[in-house]
Amino acid sequence: MRWTAQEGVERMQIVRTVAEMRRVSRDVREGVGARVWGLVPTMGALHAGHTSLVKAAKAQCDVVVVSVFVNPLQFAPHEDFAQYPVTVDEDCRLLEQEGVDIVFSPRILEMYPEGAGTFVDVGSVGERLDGASRPGHFRGVATVVAKLFHIVGAHRAYFGQKDAAQVAVLRAMVLDLNFGVELMVCPTVRDADGLALSSRNRYLSAEERVRALALPRALRCVELAVREGERDAAKLRGILVAELPAEDVRLDYAEVVDADTLLPVSDVRKGALVAVAGWVGTTRLIDNAVIAAERGAR
């Protein structure tokens, strides 16, 4: 592949190794000068939520790198790592259509060589919400994202609002470890029926998908209550839980928390994250809504 200041990338390049990713990064920077690099970390099985991140990156960056890597560190032994959909060829075709410059798709042993034992522990924020029900999950997320930041050298990294707890964890990591990366959080993309797009939605049967609509419906009820004047977080949580019947969703958590610390709040005047997770059949889904801070609230 040839890089020029006038033409940029001739076609999308697929990179498989850390050494090659570093070489490509060096060649591009030397060939076209200091430009803004955007990174979209993914685990593949791409959908419109991912492509919305790609579009945002392309609009704001000169070079866009998408990583496609199913990270084993963020799965507990009893979770769905072995069943997680791997569609690399299909993903690459989609990314090429979107005009992505580079796909970084390493193998597991490339990212975690035999004997590797260094991890990123984000502390107490990583033990809340998904971190409480999935011990070690956010250590795995933080470790792989830190490695991607280091390998790719991006200036901006793009994540979806649907993974709000992950965003809080990564914000803490970037701040605490002095990463020179700007986290860009893009709105949750939903299907026509309101269900948040997720790679795991493909696990749902037709009947389970109907049941899963309880999640966005419950969040809309909370948002309506806020618009009608309710500010008490405990009452809003009660509304959320009441709208999630056990026959539809086996609840993992339903919380009203601070969006940065993931700690519970007493009221939502300063803004809040309304977050929910639960199983529909054997599929675990997450969703959330952001309550904006009121003007003048402190």
Number of C-alpha atoms within 10 A of each C-alpha: 8 11 17 13 11 7 9 15 18 11 14 20 17 19 17 14 17 19 12 14 22 16 12 18 20 13 14 20 16 13 14 14 11 10 13 15 22 29 31 24 23 19 19 23 20 22 14 13 21 26 16 19 25 25 15 17 25 20 11 14 18 14 21 27 28 28 21 23 19 22 19 17 19 20 19 14 10 7 12 15 15 12 8 15 17 16 13 16 11 12 17 22 11 15 21 16 10 15 15 22 20 24 24 24 24 18 16 13 10 13 17 16 10 9 6 9 7 8 15 17 17 20 13 13 21 27 19 18 22 21 18 16 13 16 16 18 20 28 21 20 23 24 20 23 19 18 16 20 19 12 17 21 19 23 17 20 23 23 25 19 19 23 16 25 24 22 20 17 26 24 18 19 20 17 11 10 11 9 15 13 18 14 17 18 17 16 12 22 21 15 11 7 10 15 21 21 20 22 16 14 16 13 18 17 12 10 11 18 18 14 18 26 18 20 27 22 16 20 25 17 16 25 18 12 15 17 11 9 8 16 17 15 22 16 16 23 19 13 16 25 20 12 19 24 13 13 9 21 23 16 17 16 15 20 24 29 23 21 20 17 16 23 16 16 19 14 18 24 20 16 21 25 23 26 27 26 21 22 17 26 18 12 16 20 22 20 22 25 20 18 20 12 13 11 9 7 9 8
